[in-house]
Amino acid sequence: MKKSIIGGLLMFNGTIICLTIIILASCYIPSINTWRGTKLWFVIFGASDLKNAESLFLGVPFVIGVTLFFLGLLVLIIEYFGNNKV
């Protein structure tokens, strides 16, 4: 039961982090005028070789959020399919 709660909290925190960054980036999209690729991913990750490029550079927190999400999902899957000795 503890592992299920821990997995659920990890997954929830990862979801909150990623969705917050995506919402912030989508609000920031109209103010950029130079980008490469899609605007959303450019706003989140940025590019170091473009001069005067406006980006949030939130790639590291976004990757941490994705990692937390999949870590929590992995814990829940292991807990669901694990051997329960009752």
C-alpha positions in Angstrom: 0.0 0.0 0.0 2.9 2.4 0.8 4.4 1.8 -2.6 1.2 2.6 -4.3 0.9 5.9 -2.5 4.6 6.7 -3.3 4.1 5.8 -6.9 0.9 7.9 -7.2 2.6 10.9 -5.6 5.6 10.7 -7.9 3.3 10.4 -10.9 1.2 13.3 -9.7 4.2 15.6 -9.0 5.6 14.8 -12.4 2.3 15.6 -14.1 2.0 18.9 -12.2 5.6 20.0 -13.1 5.2 19.1 -16.8 1.7 20.6 -17.2 2.8 23.8 -15.5 5.7 24.2 -17.8 3.6 23.5 -20.9 0.9 26.0 -19.8 3.6 28.7 -19.1 5.3 28.0 -22.4 2.0 28.2 -24.3 1.3 31.6 -22.6 4.7 32.8 -23.6 4.5 31.7 -27.3 2.9 34.9 -28.7 5.8 37.0 -27.5 8.6 35.2 -29.4 9.7 36.2 -32.9 12.7 34.0 -33.5 12.6 30.2 -33.2 13.7 26.9 -34.7 11.4 23.9 -34.9 8.0 24.1 -33.2 7.4 27.1 -31.0 6.3 25.2 -27.9 9.4 23.0 -27.7 11.7 26.0 -28.5 10.2 28.0 -25.7 10.7 25.1 -23.3 14.2 23.9 -24.3 15.6 26.9 -26.2 18.7 27.0 -28.4 22.1 28.3 -27.4 23.3 29.1 -30.9 20.5 31.6 -31.8 21.4 35.1 -30.6 18.7 37.3 -29.1 16.3 34.3 -29.0 13.7 34.5 -26.3 13.2 31.2 -24.5 12.2 30.1 -21.0 15.0 27.5 -20.9 13.0 25.1 -18.7 14.3 21.9 -20.3 15.9 20.5 -17.2 12.8 20.9 -15.0 10.7 19.5 -17.8 12.9 16.4 -18.1 12.8 16.0 -14.3 9.0 16.1 -14.4 8.8 13.5 -17.2 11.3 11.3 -15.2 9.2 11.6 -12.0 6.0 10.7 -14.0 7.5 7.6 -15.5 9.2 6.6 -12.2 5.8 6.8 -10.5 4.2 4.9 -13.3 6.9 2.2 -13.0 6.3 1.9 -9.3 2.6 1.6 -9.8 3.0 -1.1 -12.5 5.4 -3.1 -10.4 3.0 -2.8 -7.4 0.0 -3.8 -9.6 1.6 -6.8 -11.2 3.8 -7.9 -8.3 3.3 -11.0 -6.3 0.8 -10.3 -3.5 1.1 -12.8 -0.7 -2.0 -12.5 1.4 
